[in-house]
């Protein structure tokens, strides 16, 4: 429509009355309309063609152009649809060729982020899928759900490798250690469990939080595990995953800590939370000191993620906010606000090259949006892509899912 409007406007404005013909098929009608200063305009609502004056045709073309511009969402590259419940978690594979998502519809989906198509759907969970994470080598995907299990999927064959059952009623977060030898799971009973992914064996159960553990994340060197909790706890705890002991307790949030993330160099820990105070805090994990508080979201912050170069922190807001914000973690300055979600943002993740940010939402739309996170001068909008019905279920479209 944009190209049509841009093409039609100058011709309608500058050419002679009889020189432009939009033909509905009747040659005599075309000549009569053109000689009388009218133009044929097609009604996209299905009511056929109408002969309108040249001035009105200009107005229609301009209105089409303005309508298109109004619906452009800055920095939005593509919108993925297919889930039928809130999208709680998104994660890129290490090579950036696959995007995984977990949702309230009890499924895990693998997407081709370049084409916007579903590659495969895992349907074994019997409860809401709260978290997904790729192993460092990209060959295994972990998913944690309200069915009290962590499931490990072989992405080469599509087979289920292990089902890890633990304490509590649900698994809210999963995270692999940098070497892939440990998998952490945050649980609804306030514990963090450490597993050996290769065998499915339980290593440790970390106890100390008094509320559900909503998020877990390993430091880049794997020597520290961070966990954030709610339910009256509202703390971030730093653990030694080798011994299972608490190293430090970070206090200050007034609400549930929904998300924690380490910077790529491990010198900064970000936390996103609810409550009445600041929603995003940047901590020095070595000392436990608050480096900076980021203010701007109008409701809880459900998710935080650092860009691969550590120069950007992305945060996703709740139902009253519905934005994704980019921050400079060095200064605490707001860099950009991405608007377009119609509901709470529950998960954000950068692609490995840092050029794309994925965000998942709930509240009835259940969309995943891919944003240009690199060049603010690019503003394009590609129509919403829904998965082909045959791509939603069944075997992978190729021998390997990765």
C-alpha positions as CSV (number, residue, x, y, z in Angstrom):
1,X,0.0,0.0,0.0
2,X,2.8,2.4,0.8
3,X,4.4,1.9,-2.7
4,X,0.9,2.4,-4.3
5,X,0.4,5.6,-2.4
6,X,3.8,7.0,-3.2
7,X,3.4,6.1,-6.9
8,X,-0.2,7.4,-7.2
9,X,0.1,10.8,-5.5
10,X,2.5,12.5,-7.9
11,X,0.7,11.1,-11.0
12,X,-2.7,12.2,-9.7
13,X,-1.4,15.6,-8.9
14,X,0.7,16.4,-12.0
15,X,-0.7,14.5,-15.0
16,X,-3.4,15.7,-17.3
17,X,-7.0,14.7,-16.6
18,X,-7.2,12.1,-19.4
19,X,-3.7,10.7,-19.1
20,X,-4.2,8.4,-16.1
21,X,-6.6,5.4,-16.3
22,X,-7.3,2.9,-13.6
23,X,-9.3,0.4,-15.6
24,X,-12.1,-1.7,-14.2
25,X,-12.6,-3.4,-17.5
26,X,-15.1,-1.3,-19.5
27,X,-13.2,0.8,-22.1
28,X,-16.1,3.2,-22.7
29,X,-16.5,3.9,-18.9
30,X,-12.8,4.4,-18.6
31,X,-12.8,7.1,-21.3
32,X,-15.9,8.8,-19.9
33,X,-14.5,8.9,-16.4
34,X,-11.1,10.1,-17.4
35,X,-12.4,12.9,-19.7
36,X,-14.7,14.1,-16.9
37,X,-11.8,14.4,-14.4
38,X,-12.6,11.3,-12.5
39,X,-10.5,8.3,-11.4
40,X,-11.3,4.7,-10.8
41,X,-10.6,3.6,-7.2
42,X,-11.0,0.1,-6.0
43,X,-12.7,-0.6,-2.7
44,X,-10.7,-3.1,-0.8
45,X,-13.7,-4.0,1.3
46,X,-15.1,-6.0,-1.6
47,X,-17.6,-3.5,-3.0
48,X,-15.9,-3.1,-6.4
49,X,-14.8,0.0,-8.2
50,X,-15.9,3.6,-7.8
51,X,-15.4,6.6,-10.0
52,X,-14.2,9.6,-7.9
53,X,-12.9,13.0,-8.6
54,X,-9.2,13.5,-9.0
55,X,-9.0,15.6,-5.8
56,X,-10.8,12.8,-3.9
57,X,-8.5,10.2,-5.4
58,X,-5.5,12.3,-4.1
59,X,-7.1,12.4,-0.7
60,X,-7.7,8.6,-0.7
61,X,-4.1,7.9,-1.7
62,X,-2.8,10.2,1.0
63,X,-5.1,8.6,3.6
64,X,-3.8,5.2,2.6
65,X,-0.2,6.4,3.0
66,X,-0.9,8.0,6.4
67,X,-2.7,5.0,7.6
68,X,0.2,2.8,6.7
69,X,2.6,5.1,8.5
70,X,0.4,5.1,11.6
71,X,0.7,1.4,11.8
72,X,4.5,1.3,11.5
73,X,6.1,0.3,14.7
74,X,9.6,1.8,14.9
75,X,12.5,-0.8,15.0
76,X,10.0,-3.7,14.6
77,X,11.3,-6.3,12.2
78,X,8.8,-9.1,12.4
79,X,6.0,-10.5,14.5
80,X,5.7,-14.2,15.2
81,X,2.3,-15.8,16.0
82,X,1.4,-19.3,16.9
83,X,1.3,-19.7,20.6
84,X,-2.2,-19.7,22.2
85,X,-1.0,-18.6,25.7
86,X,1.3,-16.0,27.3
87,X,4.8,-16.3,25.9
88,X,6.9,-16.5,29.1
89,X,10.4,-17.0,27.8
90,X,12.5,-16.6,24.6
91,X,16.1,-17.7,23.9
92,X,18.3,-17.7,20.8
93,X,20.5,-20.6,20.0
94,X,24.3,-19.9,20.2
95,X,24.5,-19.6,16.4
96,X,21.4,-17.4,16.2
97,X,19.7,-19.6,13.7
98,X,16.9,-20.9,16.1
99,X,14.7,-19.0,18.5
100,X,13.0,-21.0,21.3
101,X,9.9,-20.0,23.2
102,X,7.9,-21.4,26.1
103,X,4.3,-20.4,26.8
104,X,1.1,-20.9,28.8
105,X,-0.2,-23.2,26.1
106,X,2.2,-25.9,27.6
107,X,4.3,-26.0,24.4
108,X,7.9,-25.2,23.5
109,X,8.4,-23.9,19.9
110,X,11.4,-23.6,17.8
111,X,11.4,-20.8,15.2
112,X,13.5,-19.8,12.2
113,X,14.0,-16.1,13.2
114,X,15.0,-15.2,9.6
115,X,11.8,-16.5,8.0
116,X,9.4,-16.3,10.9
117,X,8.4,-20.0,10.6
118,X,7.9,-22.6,13.2
119,X,10.4,-25.4,12.8
120,X,9.1,-27.7,15.5
121,X,6.8,-27.8,18.5
122,X,7.4,-29.9,21.6
123,X,4.1,-30.8,23.4
124,X,5.2,-33.1,26.2
125,X,4.8,-30.7,29.1
126,X,1.4,-30.9,30.9
127,X,1.7,-27.4,32.5
128,X,2.7,-23.9,31.7
129,X,6.2,-23.6,30.2
130,X,7.9,-20.8,32.2
131,X,11.5,-20.9,30.9
132,X,13.7,-22.2,28.0
133,X,17.5,-22.2,27.7
134,X,20.0,-23.6,25.1
135,X,23.1,-25.5,26.2
136,X,26.3,-23.7,25.2
137,X,26.9,-26.0,22.3
138,X,23.4,-25.5,21.0
139,X,22.6,-29.2,20.9
140,X,20.2,-29.4,23.9
141,X,17.3,-27.3,24.9
142,X,16.1,-27.2,28.5
143,X,12.5,-26.2,29.4
144,X,11.0,-25.7,32.9
145,X,7.3,-25.9,33.5
146,X,4.5,-25.9,36.1
147,X,4.2,-29.7,35.7
148,X,7.2,-29.8,38.2
149,X,9.6,-31.0,35.5
150,X,12.6,-29.8,33.6
151,X,12.8,-31.4,30.2
152,X,16.0,-31.8,28.1
153,X,15.5,-32.0,24.4
154,X,18.0,-33.3,21.9
155,X,17.9,-30.7,19.1
156,X,19.7,-33.0,16.6
157,X,17.0,-35.7,16.7
158,X,14.1,-33.9,18.4
159,X,14.0,-36.6,21.1
160,X,13.4,-36.1,24.8
161,X,16.6,-36.9,26.5
162,X,15.7,-36.5,30.2
163,X,12.8,-35.5,32.4
164,X,14.1,-34.0,35.7
165,X,11.5,-34.1,38.5
166,X,12.2,-32.2,41.7
167,X,10.5,-30.6,44.7
168,X,7.8,-28.0,44.6
169,X,4.9,-27.5,42.3
170,X,6.6,-25.8,39.4
171,X,9.9,-24.8,37.7
172,X,10.1,-21.0,37.0
173,X,13.6,-20.7,35.5
174,X,16.4,-22.8,33.9
175,X,19.9,-21.9,33.1
176,X,23.0,-23.8,31.8
177,X,26.5,-23.1,33.2
178,X,29.0,-21.7,30.6
179,X,30.6,-25.1,30.2
180,X,27.3,-26.9,29.9
181,X,28.0,-29.3,32.7
182,X,25.5,-27.9,35.2
183,X,21.9,-27.0,34.8
184,X,20.2,-24.8,37.4
185,X,16.4,-24.7,38.0
186,X,14.6,-22.2,40.1
187,X,11.5,-23.6,41.7
188,X,8.2,-22.5,43.2
189,X,9.1,-23.9,46.7
190,X,12.0,-21.5,47.0
191,X,14.8,-23.9,46.2
192,X,17.4,-23.9,43.4
193,X,18.4,-27.3,42.1
194,X,21.6,-28.1,40.3
195,X,21.6,-31.0,37.8
196,X,24.1,-32.8,35.6
197,X,22.5,-32.5,32.1
198,X,24.4,-35.4,30.6
199,X,22.9,-37.9,33.1
200,X,19.9,-36.1,34.6
201,X,21.4,-36.6,38.1
202,X,20.7,-34.1,40.9
203,X,23.8,-32.5,42.4
204,X,22.6,-30.0,45.0
205,X,19.4,-28.5,46.3
206,X,20.1,-24.9,47.4
207,X,17.9,-23.7,50.2
208,X,17.5,-20.2,51.7
209,X,14.9,-18.2,49.8
210,X,11.6,-17.9,51.6
211,X,9.6,-17.4,48.3
212,X,9.4,-18.8,44.8
213,X,12.6,-18.5,42.8
214,X,11.6,-16.8,39.6
215,X,15.0,-16.5,37.9
216,X,18.5,-18.1,37.9
217,X,21.6,-17.1,36.0
218,X,25.2,-18.2,35.9
219,X,28.1,-15.7,35.8
220,X,30.2,-15.9,32.6
221,X,33.0,-17.8,34.4
222,X,30.5,-20.2,36.0
223,X,31.8,-19.5,39.5
224,X,28.6,-17.7,40.7
225,X,25.0,-18.5,40.4
226,X,22.4,-15.7,41.0
227,X,18.8,-16.3,41.9
228,X,15.9,-13.9,42.4
229,X,12.8,-14.6,44.5
230,X,9.4,-13.3,45.5
231,X,6.7,-14.2,48.0
232,X,8.0,-11.8,50.6
233,X,11.6,-12.7,50.0
234,X,12.5,-10.0,47.4
235,X,16.2,-10.8,47.5
236,X,18.9,-11.8,45.1
237,X,21.2,-14.5,46.3
238,X,24.7,-15.3,45.0
239,X,25.7,-19.0,45.3
240,X,28.8,-21.0,44.8
241,X,27.6,-23.7,42.5
242,X,30.6,-25.9,43.2
243,X,29.8,-26.1,47.0
244,X,26.1,-25.1,47.1
245,X,26.8,-22.4,49.6
246,X,25.5,-18.8,49.7
247,X,28.1,-16.2,49.0
248,X,26.1,-13.0,49.3
249,X,22.5,-11.8,49.8
250,X,21.5,-8.6,47.9
251,X,18.6,-6.7,49.5
252,X,16.8,-3.6,48.4
253,X,14.0,-4.5,46.0
254,X,10.5,-4.0,47.5
255,X,8.8,-6.6,45.3
256,X,9.3,-9.9,43.6
257,X,12.6,-10.3,41.8
258,X,11.4,-11.7,38.4
259,X,14.7,-11.7,36.5
260,X,18.5,-11.7,37.0
261,X,21.2,-11.5,34.4
262,X,25.0,-11.1,34.4
263,X,26.9,-8.8,32.0
264,X,29.2,-10.6,29.6
265,X,32.3,-9.6,31.6
266,X,30.6,-10.7,34.9
267,X,31.2,-7.3,36.6
268,X,27.6,-6.3,36.7
269,X,24.4,-8.1,37.8
270,X,21.1,-6.7,36.7
271,X,17.8,-7.5,38.4
272,X,14.2,-6.7,37.4
273,X,11.5,-6.6,40.0
274,X,8.0,-5.4,41.1
275,X,7.1,-3.4,44.1
276,X,6.9,0.4,44.6
277,X,10.6,1.1,44.5
278,X,13.1,1.1,41.6
279,X,12.3,-1.7,39.2
280,X,15.8,-2.3,37.8
281,X,19.0,-2.4,39.8
282,X,22.6,-2.9,38.7
283,X,24.8,-4.6,41.3
284,X,28.5,-5.2,41.8
285,X,28.4,-9.0,42.4
286,X,31.9,-8.8,43.9
287,X,30.9,-6.5,46.7
288,X,27.0,-6.6,46.7
289,X,26.9,-2.8,46.3
290,X,24.2,-1.1,44.1
291,X,25.9,0.5,41.1
292,X,22.9,2.1,39.6
293,X,19.1,2.1,39.7
294,X,17.2,2.5,36.4
295,X,13.8,4.3,36.6
296,X,11.3,4.7,33.8
297,X,9.0,1.6,33.7
298,X,5.6,2.3,35.0
299,X,5.0,-1.2,36.3
300,X,6.9,-4.3,37.3
301,X,9.9,-5.4,35.2
302,X,9.5,-9.1,34.3
303,X,12.7,-9.6,32.3
304,X,16.2,-8.2,31.8
305,X,19.0,-9.2,29.4
306,X,22.4,-7.8,28.4
307,X,23.5,-7.4,24.8
308,X,26.5,-9.6,23.8
309,X,28.9,-6.7,24.0
310,X,27.5,-5.6,27.4
311,X,26.8,-2.1,26.2
312,X,23.0,-2.4,26.3
313,X,20.6,-3.7,29.0
314,X,17.1,-4.6,27.8
315,X,14.2,-4.7,30.2
316,X,10.5,-5.7,29.6
317,X,7.7,-4.1,31.6
318,X,4.4,-5.4,32.9
319,X,0.8,-5.0,31.9
320,X,0.6,-1.3,32.8
321,X,3.8,-0.5,31.0
322,X,4.0,-2.8,27.9
323,X,7.4,-1.5,26.7
324,X,10.9,-2.8,26.1
325,X,13.6,-0.3,27.2
326,X,17.2,-0.1,26.3
327,X,19.6,1.2,28.9
328,X,23.3,2.2,29.0
329,X,24.5,0.1,31.9
330,X,27.6,2.3,32.3
331,X,25.7,5.5,32.9
332,X,22.1,4.3,33.6
333,X,20.8,6.4,30.8
334,X,17.7,5.4,28.8
335,X,18.7,4.8,25.2
336,X,15.5,3.8,23.6
337,X,11.9,2.7,24.3
338,X,10.3,0.1,22.1
339,X,6.6,0.4,21.9
340,X,4.1,-1.9,20.2
341,X,3.3,-4.6,22.7
342,X,-0.3,-4.6,23.7
343,X,0.3,-6.6,27.0
344,X,3.0,-7.4,29.5
345,X,6.5,-8.4,28.2
346,X,7.6,-11.6,29.9
347,X,10.8,-12.4,28.1
348,X,13.6,-10.7,26.2
349,X,16.7,-12.1,24.6
350,X,19.4,-10.7,22.3
351,X,20.7,-12.6,19.2
352,X,24.3,-13.7,19.5
353,X,25.4,-11.0,17.1
354,X,23.4,-8.3,19.1
355,X,21.5,-7.2,16.0
356,X,18.1,-8.5,17.0
357,X,16.1,-8.5,20.2
358,X,13.3,-11.0,20.7
359,X,10.5,-10.2,23.2
360,X,7.5,-12.3,24.2
361,X,4.2,-11.0,25.5
362,X,1.0,-12.2,27.1
363,X,-2.4,-10.7,27.7
364,X,-4.3,-12.2,24.8
365,X,-2.0,-11.5,21.8
366,X,0.7,-14.1,22.6
367,X,3.1,-12.6,20.2
368,X,6.8,-12.7,19.8
369,X,8.3,-9.6,18.3
370,X,11.8,-9.3,16.8
371,X,13.3,-5.8,17.0
372,X,16.2,-4.2,15.3
373,X,18.5,-3.6,18.2
374,X,21.5,-2.3,16.3
375,X,20.8,0.6,14.1
376,X,18.2,3.2,15.3
377,X,17.9,4.7,11.8
378,X,16.3,1.6,10.4
379,X,12.5,1.6,10.9
380,X,10.8,-1.2,8.9
381,X,7.7,-3.2,9.4
382,X,7.2,-6.7,8.0
383,X,3.6,-8.1,8.2
384,X,2.8,-10.5,11.0
385,X,3.7,-14.0,10.1
386,X,1.7,-16.9,11.3
387,X,3.1,-20.4,11.1
388,X,2.0,-22.7,8.3
389,X,-0.5,-25.2,9.8
390,X,1.7,-28.1,8.8
391,X,4.7,-26.6,10.6
392,X,3.1,-26.4,14.0
393,X,3.1,-30.1,14.7
394,X,4.7,-33.3,13.5
395,X,8.3,-34.2,12.8
396,X,11.0,-31.7,12.1
397,X,11.1,-30.4,8.5
398,X,14.7,-31.6,8.2
399,X,16.9,-34.3,9.9
400,X,18.3,-31.9,12.5
401,X,16.5,-29.1,14.3
402,X,19.6,-27.0,14.5
